[in-house]
Amino acid sequence: MHLEARGRLLVTGPGEEAGHVCRILSSSGPGGVPPYVVLRYDTGAEELLVPRADLEIRVLTNAPA
């Protein structure tokens, strides 16, 4: 997964029905690969997003918005 900063994601974890939308602030890996530092729109918190098998991650936008 190669994503740009300011792209938006829909992340759904175990037990979540709707998931949450977040904006990518930066990527720690080279060339836009995970892990990502994201800003969650629902809580306003910054967190580290590391893709795992139990998370469903859907790209909403992969361009600066």
C-alpha positions in Angstrom: 0.0 0.0 0.0 1.6 3.3 -1.2 -0.3 6.3 0.0 0.3 10.1 0.0 0.1 12.4 3.0 -3.3 14.0 3.2 -5.0 11.0 1.6 -8.1 9.8 3.4 -8.9 6.3 4.6 -11.9 4.4 6.0 -10.7 2.0 8.7 -12.9 -0.7 10.2 -11.6 -2.8 13.0 -13.0 -5.8 14.8 -16.4 -5.2 16.3 -16.9 -1.9 14.5 -19.9 -1.6 12.2 -19.2 1.8 10.5 -15.5 2.3 11.0 -13.8 5.7 11.1 -12.4 8.1 8.6 -8.9 9.5 9.0 -6.4 11.6 7.1 -2.8 10.5 6.6 -0.4 13.0 8.1 2.8 11.1 7.2 4.2 7.7 6.5 7.1 6.2 8.3 8.2 3.9 5.5 10.0 4.9 2.3 7.8 5.9 -0.6 4.5 6.2 1.2 4.4 2.7 2.8 3.0 2.0 6.3 3.0 2.6 9.1 1.1 5.9 8.9 0.5 8.7 11.3 -3.1 9.6 10.9 -5.6 12.1 12.2 -8.9 10.5 13.2 -11.9 12.7 12.2 -14.2 11.2 14.9 -11.9 11.9 17.9 -9.5 14.5 16.6 -6.6 12.3 17.9 -3.4 11.5 16.0 -2.4 7.9 16.1 -0.1 5.4 14.4 -1.9 3.1 11.9 -0.2 -0.2 11.3 -2.2 -2.3 8.8 -3.1 -5.7 10.3 -5.1 -8.7 9.1 -8.1 -7.8 11.3 -8.4 -4.3 9.9 -10.3 -3.4 6.8 -8.7 -0.3 5.2 -10.4 1.4 2.3 -8.8 4.3 0.4 -11.2 7.2 0.0 -8.7 9.5 -1.6 -5.0 9.2 -2.4 -4.5 12.7 -3.5 -4.0 15.9 -1.5 -7.4 17.3 -0.5 
